[in-house]
Amino acid sequence: MPRAAGQKKAVMISRFRQFFQHLYARWLAHRLPPARQVQLNTRSLFIFPSRAGFSFLLLIVLCWLVATNYENNLVFGITCLLTAIFVVAILHSFANLSGLNLSCSRVSPGHAGHPLTIELVLHQSGKRLRENLILAFAGHEPVAIGIAATEEARVKLGFVPASRGLIDPGRLRVASLYPLGLFKVWTQIDLDIRCLVYPAPQTALNRQTTVSPVGGDNGLIVEVFEGGEDFTGLSDYRPGDSPKRIAWKQFAREQGLYTKHYGSAQDERLWLDWDAFPGLDTEARLSRLCGLLLSIVPLDIPYGLKLPGLIIAPNITDAHRLQVLRELALFGLPDRGGDR
């Protein structure tokens, strides 16, 4: 019974936490709506004493009690000095972030489950020195930077998407404890970022696709069908192989007993075909197609894409590669809006 009661209490606490988080998210969306560029000011910044700040405030109260109890002017003076430092720290902590403009300049596309880079621009009017700025997206590694006496600075943040498509990394948290660590100033802004995320690549060649070493060190990927007239290679002789296919010349030269294979190369253009991976779900097929694409791009072979309702003709240009990756990323998704 005590264990069941404890579990019920934990569930209730979790529900209350989710409820208040939902209310906070709605309030934040109303107060700080998405924008491509945000200027930090009194509306977007929040300030609250840190643990050190509360300890410092407690010290001020204790000094004041001692000074009034013993009528000690020296302690009165120390209390006034500490109070002045506390008040001035509020102004300097707030000024460290106030007036700063933030925007997203570039998002490098990446694959699901792999880190991609979001580049931000921090701009200010004038040449104010700003210290100990901490930036991070929710659930990701924070980056601490300082802005020298310049009008513009750039910072790159890492983001690991969990799925493909046009992904929103969420709100950017900007915080600072400068100068004394007594106050924490922070904000959570939405820079209206959309990251184009490709499927997680999974390398697996089609069962009808083989790699034939033609043209140097790189492999030429072609569809080869047994029974053609073109010689495709030799393999070790196995009992049951037709005597007509035995490589007698190699045998006469005492090089061993081999079997000759013939085939017909239908086309040196490769098709990334949705139907080539039957039995797999949508995400698994897209991952296989993406992995196959990455494996053949270095070979400079024209390749095309066949998806349900879509055919892209074979090509080898960079623009073609990006188009194929984009279609793999957005296949079957309702949100196909413009990405950065």
N, C-alpha and C positions, 0 to 999 in steps of 0.2 A: 504493500500500500504506500509506504513513504516514497518508494521509487516512482510509482505511478503519479503521485502528487508532484514530485519534483519534475517529471517530464511534462506534466500539464502546465506547471508554472513556467517552464522554459518555453513552451509553445506560446503561451500568452505574452511573455516578454518579447519573443520574436515578432509576434503579430503587432504589438504596440510599436516596436522599433520600425517595422516596415510601414506602418501607418504614418508615423511622424516623418519618416524619410520621404514618403510620397508627398506629404504636405509641404515639406521643405523644398522638394524638387519643383512643385507647382509654384510656390512663392518665388523661388529663384528664377524660374522661366519667365515669370511676369516682371520681375525687377530687372533682370539682366537677359533680355532676349538675344537670340543669335544675331551676330553681326560680323562682317568680314574684317572690320577694324574696330577696336575698343580702346577708349581712353579711360584710364583709371582716375576716378575722382571720388567725391564724397558719396555718390550714389552707388558706386560699384565696389568700394573698399569697406572692409570690416576690421575693427580693431578690438582687441581684448587682452587683458593681462595674461602673461604666461605664468607658469609655476614659479619662476624666479620673480615675476612681478608681484604675485600674491605674497610671496615670502618677504619681498621688499616692503610692501604695504603693511604687513604685520609688524615688521621692524619699526616702521614709522609710528604705528599705534602704540607699541610698547615704549618707545622713547617718549612719546607724548604723555603716557601714563606716569612714567618715572619722573618726568620734568614737573608735571602738575602735583604729584604726590610729595616730592621733596623740594619743590620750588627752586630747582637748579637751573640757573640761566644758561649754563654751558650746554646742558642737555636740551634746553629749549632751542638754542641756536643750532645744534646738530639736527633736531627734528625739523626745523624750518629748512635747513640745507637739503635734507633728504627729501622733503616734500617738493622743493623746487626742482630737484633732479628728476623726481617722478613725473612732474607735470611737463617739464621740458622734453623728457623721453617720449611722451605721447606725441608731441609735435614733430620731433625728428623721425620717429618710427613711421608716422603717417606720411611725411614728406618724402620718405625713401621710395614710395611707390606712386604717390600722387603725381599726376601729369604725364605718366608714361603711356605711350601708345603701343598696342600690340596688334600684329596682323600675321597671317600665314602667307609666306611667299612661295613655297613649293612643297609638294608631297611626292616622294618617290614611290611609285607603285611597287608592290611586293607580293609575296605568296602567303596564303593563310598558314599561320603557325610560325612564320619567319618574321624577324623584326624588320620594320620599314622606318624610314626617316622622315620626320616632319620638321621643316625649317621655318622658324619664326623670326620676324623682324621686330625689334624693340626700338622705338623712335621717341625722341624727346626734343622739345623746343629748348634750345640752350645747351649748355655743356655741364650738366650737373653730374656729380659723382654719386653713383648708387652702388651700394654694397649688399652682399649676401642676399641675392634674389634667388629663390628656389622655385623652379617650374617643373610641373609634372602633370601627366594625364592620370586619371584615376586608375589605381592598380598597377602603375608602371614606375620604373626607376626615376627618381627626381634628379634634376640637374641644377647645381648651384653655380651661379655666375655673378659677376660684378661688371657694371658698366663704367668705363673710364669717362673722362671728360670729353665725350664725343656725342654727336646728335643721333647716331644710329649704331645698333649692334645686332648681330645675328646669332641665333642659338639653334642647335639641332637636338630634337628630342626623339627618343626611341618609342615605338609603338608596335605591339605584337597583336595583330588581328587574329581572332579565333575562327573566322569564316570568310568566304569569298564574297564579292559584290562591292557595292559602294558603301563603305563602312564609316560610321561616325565615331571618331575616337572619344567623344564625350567632352565634358567641360575641362578646360585647362585651369589648374590651380596654381596661382602665383602667391607666394608668401614671403615674409621677411621678418626677422627678429632683430634687425639693426636698429639702434646702435648698441644698446646695453643688454638686449635679451629680455627686457622687462615686459615688452608688449609684442604680441604677434599680430601683424597686419596681413590680411589675406583677401583673396577674391577668387571666384570660380566663374570664369567667362566662357562663353560658347562662341568660337571663331568661325562657326559654320563651315567646318572642314569636312570634306568627303574624300576618303582614301579608296582608290581603285585597288582591290585585292584580288589577285589571281588564285585559282585553285592550288591546293598543296600538291606539288609535283610528285608523282609516283611512277618511276621508270618501269615500264613493262612493254616489250615489243609485241606486236600482233603475232598470232600463231602463224599467219601466212607471210610474215615479213622476216627476211633473213638479212644478215650483214655479210656482204661479199667484199673482200679486200681488193678494190679496183681503184686505181689512180693514186698511188702513194700510200701514206700511212693512214689516211682517213678512210673510213668505210663508206661504201656506196649502198644505200638502202633502196632496194627494189623489191617488187613482188615477183617471186620465182615459183613456177609451177612445174612439177615433175612431169617428164614425158615429152619435153620439147626436143629441139634439134641442137641447141647450143650447149657446148660443154661447160659445166659449172664447177667441176672439181673432182677430187679423188677422196676416197675414204677406205679404211681398212676392210679387207675382204671378210665377209661373214658367211658361214655355211648357209646355202640356199640362194645366194646371189647368182644371177644368170651368168653363164659362161660368156655370153656375148658382151657383157659389160666389164669383164676382167681386163685390166690394163696389162696386156701381154708384153708390151715394149718394156715397161718398168720391171716386169718379172724376168724378162730375158737379160736385162742388165743387172740382175741379182739385187734389185732395190726393194724387193718384197712383193707381196701379193696385195693388189689394190683393186677396188671396184670403181669404175667410171660412172659419173652422174651427169645427166643431161637435163636441161630445162629451157624455158623460154622467158626472157625478161619482157614483161608486157609493157611496162612504162617506168621510166626513171623519175617520174613525178610521184611523190608520196601523198596519199590522201589520209588525213586524220579523220577516220570514219567513226561516227557514233555507234554504228551497228557492228563494229569490229570487236566489241567487248560485250557479248550477250550475257545475261544473267547477273550483271552488276547494277547497283543502284545509280542514281544520277551523279552523286558526288564522287563515287568511285570511278565512273567512266570519265568524268571531267578531269580527275586527278591523273588517270592513265594517259589521256590525250595531252594534258599539259606536260607530263613527264616525257612523253614521246616527242613532243614539239621541241623541248629544250635539248633533247639528245640529237636531233637532226639539224638544228639551226647551224652549228659549226661546219656542217658538211656541204653547205651551199647547194642543196638539192631543192628544186621547186616543190613546194608542198601546198596542199589545199585543205580545207576544212569542210566536213559534212556533218551538220547537226540537223535535228528534226526541224524542218521549215527554213533551213539556211544552208546555202552552199557558197563558199568563197573559193574562187579559182586559184590554182597554184601560182605561187610567186616566191621570191626569195628576198625581197626588200625589207628594210627595217620597219617601214610603215605597215607592210603586210603582216609582219610578226606581231606588232603591237595591236593590229586589228584582230588577229586571231586570238591573242591573249585576252583582249577585252571581251570578245564574244564568249569565250570560255568562262570569264569571270561573271558575266551578267546573264548567262543562259538561265532561263526559267524564272528570273527574278522580276517582280513588278516595278521596282525602282531602278530605272535605267537613265536617270538624269545625268546632266553633265558633271564630270569630275574635273579636278584641278590637274 
